[in-house]
Amino acid sequence: MARNIYGLDLGSYEIKVYDKKKDTIWKEKDALALTDKKEIFAVGDEAYEMYEKTPPFLDVVFPMKQGVISRFTDMQFLLQNLLKKDRQFVRGSEYVIAVPTDVTEVEKKAFFDLVIHSNAKAKEVNIVERAIADAVGLNLDVQNTKGLFIANFGGETTELSVLAGGGMVLNRLLKTGGRTFDEAVINLIRHSHDFLIGRHTAENLRKSFGIFTSEVDEVIPAAGRDLITRVPMQKPISINLVRTAMKDPLLECIRAIQSLLDRTPPEVRKAIADNGIFLTGGVAHTAGLETYIEEMIGIRCRTALEPDICSVTGLKKIIESPELRKLAYSMIEENYRWMR
């Protein structure tokens, strides 16, 4: 029997972990601060606090890129350090990892290898499709429902998935997420006001405004640098500017959702029309997002109570339930012999 079981949801900008022994869920930023691009200076939240504030010799990097592992060694080091950090990490534990839905089997195996070949000396590693973990976290009957649509709005990607009978029917991974929205806000403010803001500021603007609910004349002061005078200052930014910046990325998501629905088998689509579209992921916190999608698509939308930890909440339930454990699988089984 494993000494402990961890559930891992590795996002582009945040790691969410369920610790069975302590029955807790915690999260920390998926970031590393490197000196001269090689020596580790800080990890996690501490490293993220330095983002866009570092001197030239210090660089903050994110080992995940668009939902998959892009810096394998850095990711291994980061995960091992976060698990040890005041959390009584023990070797020989079991892991259940949420993986993106629309990626190659090789990219999925990278998540498996991340833990199985690390200093964690894992006893067992199983993976679960993130959309299925989301559905379980939403308290949906994944195995018996005839049609579910899950839209996970993450830091760098949006995962769209159609589920039925406990399995995946259709899925698509969009390279559009919180970062896309933030960069759109930065670019529009730069071109409209000759004013440069950082990603932290753009993210705060996006989160502070109720993009689809606030009054049209609302403004928020934002810190940045005037590109004409080169002087740091604050300028009032209107909600209309932020709404305009987010319009094109959101329309891309709407078109992708509609396209996936158009390809969905009729009986499954009918069940989705009855059940609605479920929104998860950190960006799903955006006030009024579900109303916007509902009006554009014509299907009722519902947002998870805690969308940012919905997947890891699903992992917790899968770990605790012998029945739901069937939804997880190992990549050392017969079907994956070719990848060893």
Secondary structure in CASP SS format (residue, H / E / C, confidence):
PFRMAT SS
TARGET T0000
AUTHOR 0000-0000-0000
METHOD secondary structure of the structure
MODEL  1
M C 1.00
A C 1.00
R C 1.00
N C 1.00
I E 1.00
Y E 1.00
G E 1.00
L E 1.00
D E 1.00
L E 1.00
G C 1.00
S C 1.00
Y C 1.00
E E 1.00
I E 1.00
K E 1.00
V E 1.00
Y E 1.00
D E 1.00
K C 1.00
K C 1.00
K C 1.00
D C 1.00
T E 1.00
I E 1.00
W E 1.00
K E 1.00
E E 1.00
K E 1.00
D C 1.00
A C 1.00
L E 1.00
A E 1.00
L E 1.00
T E 1.00
D C 1.00
K C 1.00
K C 1.00
E E 1.00
I E 1.00
F E 1.00
A E 1.00
V E 1.00
G H 1.00
D H 1.00
E H 1.00
A H 1.00
Y H 1.00
E H 1.00
M C 1.00
Y C 1.00
E C 1.00
K C 1.00
T C 1.00
P C 1.00
P C 1.00
F C 1.00
L E 1.00
D E 1.00
V E 1.00
V E 1.00
F C 1.00
P C 1.00
M E 1.00
K E 1.00
Q C 1.00
G C 1.00
V E 1.00
I E 1.00
S C 1.00
R C 1.00
F H 1.00
T H 1.00
D H 1.00
M H 1.00
Q H 1.00
F H 1.00
L H 1.00
L H 1.00
Q H 1.00
N H 1.00
L H 1.00
L H 1.00
K H 1.00
K C 1.00
D C 1.00
R C 1.00
Q C 1.00
F C 1.00
V C 1.00
R C 1.00
G C 1.00
S C 1.00
E E 1.00
Y E 1.00
V E 1.00
I E 1.00
A E 1.00
V E 1.00
P C 1.00
T C 1.00
D C 1.00
V C 1.00
T C 1.00
E H 1.00
V H 1.00
E H 1.00
K H 1.00
K H 1.00
A H 1.00
F H 1.00
F H 1.00
D H 1.00
L H 1.00
V H 1.00
I H 1.00
H C 1.00
S C 1.00
N C 1.00
A C 1.00
K C 1.00
A C 1.00
K C 1.00
E E 1.00
V E 1.00
N E 1.00
I E 1.00
V E 1.00
E E 1.00
R H 1.00
A H 1.00
I H 1.00
A H 1.00
D H 1.00
A H 1.00
V H 1.00
G H 1.00
L C 1.00
N C 1.00
L C 1.00
D C 1.00
V C 1.00
Q C 1.00
N C 1.00
T C 1.00
K C 1.00
G C 1.00
L E 1.00
F E 1.00
I E 1.00
A E 1.00
N E 1.00
F E 1.00
G C 1.00
G C 1.00
E C 1.00
T C 1.00
T E 1.00
E E 1.00
L E 1.00
S E 1.00
V E 1.00
L E 1.00
A E 1.00
G C 1.00
G C 1.00
G E 1.00
M E 1.00
V E 1.00
L E 1.00
N E 1.00
R E 1.00
L E 1.00
L E 1.00
K C 1.00
T C 1.00
G C 1.00
G H 1.00
R H 1.00
T H 1.00
F H 1.00
D H 1.00
E H 1.00
A H 1.00
V H 1.00
I H 1.00
N H 1.00
L H 1.00
I H 1.00
R H 1.00
H H 1.00
S H 1.00
H H 1.00
D C 1.00
F E 1.00
L E 1.00
I C 1.00
G C 1.00
R H 1.00
H H 1.00
T H 1.00
A H 1.00
E H 1.00
N H 1.00
L H 1.00
R H 1.00
K H 1.00
S H 1.00
F C 1.00
G C 1.00
I C 1.00
F C 1.00
T C 1.00
S C 1.00
E C 1.00
V C 1.00
D C 1.00
E C 1.00
V E 1.00
I E 1.00
P E 1.00
A E 1.00
A E 1.00
G E 1.00
R E 1.00
D E 1.00
L C 1.00
I C 1.00
T C 1.00
R C 1.00
V C 1.00
P E 1.00
M E 1.00
Q E 1.00
K E 1.00
P E 1.00
I E 1.00
S E 1.00
I H 1.00
N H 1.00
L H 1.00
V H 1.00
R H 1.00
T H 1.00
A H 1.00
M H 1.00
K H 1.00
D H 1.00
P H 1.00
L H 1.00
L H 1.00
E H 1.00
C H 1.00
I H 1.00
R H 1.00
A H 1.00
I H 1.00
Q H 1.00
S H 1.00
L H 1.00
L H 1.00
D H 1.00
R H 1.00
T C 1.00
P C 1.00
P H 1.00
E H 1.00
V H 1.00
R H 1.00
K H 1.00
A H 1.00
I H 1.00
A H 1.00
D H 1.00
N H 1.00
G C 1.00
I E 1.00
F E 1.00
L E 1.00
T E 1.00
G C 1.00
G H 1.00
V H 1.00
A H 1.00
H H 1.00
T C 1.00
A C 1.00
G C 1.00
L H 1.00
E H 1.00
T H 1.00
Y H 1.00
I H 1.00
E H 1.00
E H 1.00
M H 1.00
I H 1.00
G C 1.00
I C 1.00
R C 1.00
C E 1.00
R E 1.00
T E 1.00
A C 1.00
L C 1.00
E C 1.00
P H 1.00
D H 1.00
I H 1.00
C H 1.00
S H 1.00
V H 1.00
T H 1.00
G H 1.00
L H 1.00
K H 1.00
K H 1.00
I H 1.00
I H 1.00
E H 1.00
S C 1.00
P C 1.00
E C 1.00
L H 1.00
R H 1.00
K H 1.00
L H 1.00
A C 1.00
Y E 1.00
S C 1.00
M C 1.00
I C 1.00
E C 1.00
E H 1.00
N H 1.00
Y H 1.00
R H 1.00
W H 1.00
M H 1.00
R C 1.00
END
